[in-house]
Structure formats: C-alpha cells, structure tokens
Amino acid sequence: MRSVADRGILVIVSSPSGAGKTTLTRTLLTEFGPQLEFSVSFTTRPMRPGEVDGRDYYFVSPAEFERMIEAGEFAEHAFVHGNRYGTAQGPIEAALSGGRDVIFDVDWQGGAALSERWPQDSLKIFILPPDLDVLANRLRSRATDTAEVINRRLAKAIEELGHYDEYQYIIINDVLDRAYRVLRAVYLTRRYGHDERADISHALPELWRIVEEHQASFPEAHARRLAGRA
C-alpha cells in the first residue's frame, strides 16, 4: 500500500469534451490548493481567448513538441482533435515525491498512460454528461468552435464514452454543484481513507500494538470495547 506520508496522489479526471471536467477540476483545485496542484499540459493547439500560457497550457510549436518527445520528457502524449497534447513527467514525480497531490484534466488516452506509469498513485475518475443531447448542446454553445469542429468533437465524445469502465469512479454531471460534491468526496476518501496517514503521528497498526501491550492495565469493560473496535 502506498504511504500517504511519503507520496502524493495523481487525481486523473477524464470525460468527453463538453462533459464538464475542466470546471470540476478547477473547482477542486481552488478549494484544496496548494496541497493539490494542477498539472499544466503542453499543447500545439492555438491559444483561445482568455487562456494564459503556463496556466491553462504550455503552448509550444510542433517542432518543440517533437523535440520533447525525442528527449523523453513526456509521461504521456497524444494526438487529439488535430493537435498534440503531452504531460511532462519531471514536475509530476517531484510533486509526488514531496507528498503533494496533482490533478489532471486529460482524455482517456492520457489517463491510461498516466495510470500505467504511476499505478499505485493514481485515482481515476470519469465524468459523464446526463445524456448525448445535453453534451451536444454544451459543445454547440462554444462560440469559439466552428460547426465542423463541434461535429468532430461530438463524434469523438461518443467514442470516448466507451472507456468509462476503465475508471475507478463515475460521476454524472447533471447538476454541477452535486457533481462537485461527489468529486470532492471521492478525493477526500482517497486522501484520508488509508491506514498510513501523514497527519497521524503514529502508524495505526503501531497504535494498536501499544494498546494491546497496555491492555492489562485498562479496566476490563474498556478493554472489551477496544477489542470490539479492532
């Protein structure tokens, strides 16, 4: 079992485009940063209005992206919707080794590559739209995308939905606040649900050993209560 005291968690959140994973991941990041960090991916796609280089993505040329592949700098990379996306492995390993959690907003290909690279550290969550009509309406509401891009994204979304069963948790984003509460609960359960905890001064098995050694000095009734909780 991974030690929470020693390692961080990879929170991998995937969904079809338009299902709401970006909004949900950014909300979780806002509440739990700086313990939870956002993994900023590299991409060759053009920057959209309102995006900031280094915050939303690292925007690089195809030539620079190719150089990073050849140098082995990516933990995962993929070709999606006509553009390339990749996650640099150095910053991730540094965060995990320092006990900090990292959240990823990636497609199923990225999620599969990350969980293969860090299987013991990964928490995989898939966001589903309520239905395809809602998903299509969300994609059409993006004024920055052309009709051709929207149709391509919708076709890709249908394909991506087939990978939901590769994830540990499924969240239906029908009501945003409710979906966020579920995402928050899943994250906190993983962060605080292990036997080994960074915020407990003694390992829990060690605490129980101490109790057993001193049980003879406890009142008999209290000892029975402790035994019943084991």
C-alpha positions in Angstrom: 0.0 0.0 0.0 1.3 3.5 -0.9 2.2 5.7 2.1 0.3 9.0 2.2 3.1 10.4 4.3 5.6 9.7 1.5 3.7 10.1 -1.7 1.1 12.3 -3.3 -1.9 11.2 -5.3 -2.5 11.5 -9.1 -6.1 12.6 -9.4 -6.9 11.7 -13.0 -10.2 13.3 -14.3 -11.4 12.4 -17.8 -14.5 12.9 -19.8 -15.7 13.6 -23.3 -15.3 17.2 -24.4 -18.2 19.2 -23.0 -19.0 17.0 -20.0 -17.6 19.5 -17.5 -14.3 18.0 -16.3 -12.4 21.3 -16.6 -14.9 23.2 -14.4 -15.0 20.4 -11.8 -11.2 20.0 -11.6 -10.6 23.8 -11.3 -13.2 24.0 -8.5 -11.5 21.2 -6.6 -8.1 22.8 -7.2 -9.4 26.2 -5.8 -10.6 24.5 -2.6 -7.7 22.3 -1.9 -4.7 24.1 -3.3 -1.7 24.3 -2.6 -1.8 20.6 -1.4 -3.5 19.9 -4.7 -1.7 21.1 -7.8 -2.9 21.4 -11.4 -0.8 19.6 -14.0 -0.4 22.0 -16.9 -0.1 20.1 -20.1 1.8 21.1 -23.2 -0.1 21.5 -26.5 0.4 22.5 -30.1 -3.1 23.9 -30.5 -3.6 27.7 -30.8 -4.4 29.7 -27.6 -8.1 30.5 -27.2 -9.3 33.9 -26.0 -8.8 34.3 -22.2 -6.3 31.5 -21.9 -2.9 32.2 -20.4 0.3 30.4 -21.3 1.6 28.4 -18.3 -1.7 28.5 -16.5 -4.1 26.7 -18.9 -1.5 25.0 -21.1 2.1 25.5 -22.2 1.6 26.4 -25.8 4.5 25.2 -28.0 5.3 24.7 -31.6 5.0 21.3 -33.3 8.8 21.3 -33.6 9.3 21.9 -29.9 6.8 19.2 -29.0 8.6 16.8 -31.2 11.9 17.7 -29.5 10.4 17.0 -26.1 9.2 13.5 -27.3 12.6 12.6 -28.6 14.2 13.8 -25.3 11.8 11.5 -23.3 10.4 14.4 -21.3 6.7 13.3 -21.5 5.0 10.9 -19.2 2.3 10.7 -21.8 1.4 12.4 -25.1 -1.4 12.0 -27.6 -2.8 13.4 -30.8 -6.3 14.8 -30.1 -8.7 16.8 -32.4 -5.8 17.6 -34.8 -3.5 18.8 -32.1 -0.8 17.3 -29.8 -1.0 17.2 -26.0 1.5 16.0 -23.5 2.3 15.8 -19.8 5.9 16.4 -18.7 6.9 13.8 -16.2 9.6 15.7 -14.2 7.3 18.1 -12.3 4.8 15.3 -11.6 7.4 13.0 -10.0 8.8 15.9 -8.0 5.3 16.7 -6.6 4.5 13.1 -5.7 7.9 12.6 -4.0 7.2 15.7 -2.0 3.8 14.3 -0.8 1.7 16.8 -2.9 -1.3 15.7 -5.0 -1.6 16.5 -8.7 -4.8 16.8 -10.6 -5.1 16.1 -14.3 -7.7 17.1 -16.8 -6.9 14.6 -19.6 -8.7 12.4 -22.1 -8.9 8.6 -21.7 -5.6 8.0 -23.6 -3.8 10.3 -21.2 -5.5 8.8 -18.2 -4.4 5.3 -19.3 -0.8 6.3 -19.9 -0.6 8.1 -16.5 -2.1 5.3 -14.5 0.3 2.8 -16.2 3.2 5.0 -15.3 2.1 5.6 -11.7 -0.3 2.7 -10.9 -0.2 2.9 -7.1 -0.5 6.7 -7.0 -3.5 7.0 -9.4 -7.1 7.9 -8.6 -9.1 7.7 -11.8 -12.5 9.5 -12.2 -14.7 9.7 -15.3 -17.2 12.5 -15.8 -20.4 11.6 -17.7 -22.9 14.0 -19.2 -26.6 13.3 -18.3 -27.2 12.3 -22.0 -25.9 12.9 -25.5 -28.4 15.7 -26.2 -27.0 17.7 -23.3 -23.5 17.0 -24.4 -24.2 18.2 -27.9 -25.9 21.4 -26.7 -22.8 22.2 -24.5 -20.5 21.7 -27.4 -22.7 23.9 -29.7 -22.7 26.7 -27.1 -19.0 27.2 -27.5 -18.9 30.2 -29.7 -15.2 29.7 -30.4 -15.7 26.4 -32.3 -16.9 26.0 -35.9 -19.7 23.6 -36.8 -17.1 21.2 -38.3 -15.1 21.2 -35.1 -18.3 20.7 -33.0 -19.4 17.7 -35.1 -15.9 16.2 -34.9 -15.9 16.7 -31.1 -19.3 15.1 -30.8 -18.2 12.0 -32.7 -15.1 11.8 -30.6 -17.1 12.1 -27.4 -19.2 9.1 -28.4 -16.1 7.1 -28.8 -14.6 8.3 -25.5 -17.7 7.3 -23.6 -16.9 3.7 -24.3 -13.9 4.0 -22.0 -15.8 4.9 -18.8 -15.3 1.4 -17.3 -11.5 1.9 -17.2 -12.0 4.3 -14.3 -12.5 3.6 -10.6 -15.3 6.2 -10.1 -18.0 7.5 -12.4 -19.7 10.9 -11.8 -22.7 12.1 -13.8 -22.5 15.9 -14.2 -26.3 16.6 -14.5 -26.2 19.3 -11.7 -22.8 20.9 -11.3 -23.0 21.5 -7.6 -24.0 17.9 -6.9 -21.3 16.5 -9.2 -18.7 18.6 -7.5 -19.8 17.3 -4.0 -19.3 13.7 -5.3 -15.9 14.6 -6.8 -14.9 16.2 -3.5 -16.0 13.2 -1.5 -14.1 10.8 -3.8 -10.9 12.8 -3.5 -11.1 13.2 0.3 -11.9 9.5 0.7 -8.7 8.6 -1.1 -6.6 11.3 0.7 -7.8 10.3 4.2 -9.0 6.8 3.8 -5.7 4.9 4.1 -4.1 3.2 7.1 -1.0 5.3 6.8 -1.7 9.0 7.2 0.6 12.0 7.2 -1.5 13.8 9.8 -1.3 11.0 12.4 1.8 10.9 14.5 1.9 7.1 14.8 1.1 4.5 12.2 -2.3 3.0 13.1 -1.0 -0.6 13.4 1.6 0.7 15.8 -1.0 2.5 17.9 -3.0 -0.8 18.2 0.2 -2.7 19.2 0.7 -0.1 22.0 -2.9 -0.6 23.1 -2.5 -4.3 23.2 0.7 -4.1 25.3 -1.0 -1.9 27.9 -4.4 -3.5 27.8 -3.9 -5.3 31.0 -3.8 -2.0 32.9 -7.1 -0.9 31.4 -10.5 -1.6 33.1 -11.9 -4.8 31.8 -15.0 -3.3 30.3 -13.0 -0.7 28.5 -10.7 -3.3 27.1 -13.7 -5.2 25.8 -14.9 -2.1 24.0 -11.5 -1.6 22.4 -11.4 -5.2 21.3 -14.7 -4.8 19.6 -13.5 -1.9 17.5 -10.5 -3.8 16.1 
